[in-house]
Amino acid sequence: MVLASAGIINEDASPEEAVQALNETGWLKNPVKTEDPVKLGAYSFIMMKAFGLKGGLMYLIFPGPRYASRELGSRGLLGKHISPYRVISGGEVVRFLGNLLEWKEAL
């Protein structure tokens, strides 16, 4: 969803094609599979990379899932529980992406 929203892949790409495209970016340390649970930190990092968002000092020094979730959390886009290791639901995936898109549109 993030890659399609950012225009990196076609909206009609299959989940397998989306995961392949994500793995080809090299953004995440370990390759992901379609059946892997989605963790908040990785999802936050993908959103920041896909939309070219700049982070604060800690994200600048240590760009990655931990500080990406803190960055988006501090912007109020992720709700109250911003642990980067927390597995998020499909509803949260949609809500967080929607929050990001609304925030970007308001800039």
Stockholm file with secondary structure:
# STOCKHOLM 1.0

chainA/1-107         MVLASAGIINEDASPEEAVQALNETGWLKNPVKTEDPVKLGAYSFIMMKAFGLKGGLMYLIFPGPRYASRELGSRGLLGKHISPYRVISGGEVVRFLGNLLEWKEAL
#=GR chainA/1-107 SS CHHHHTTSSCTTCCHHHHHHHHHHHTCSSSCCCTTSCCBHHHHHHHHHHHTTCCCCHHHHHSCSHHHHHHHHHHTTSSCSCCCTTCBCCHHHHHHHHHHHHHHHHHC
#=GC SS_cons         CHHHHTTSSCTTCCHHHHHHHHHHHTCSSSCCCTTSCCBHHHHHHHHHHHTTCCCCHHHHHSCSHHHHHHHHHHTTSSCSCCCTTCBCCHHHHHHHHHHHHHHHHHC
//
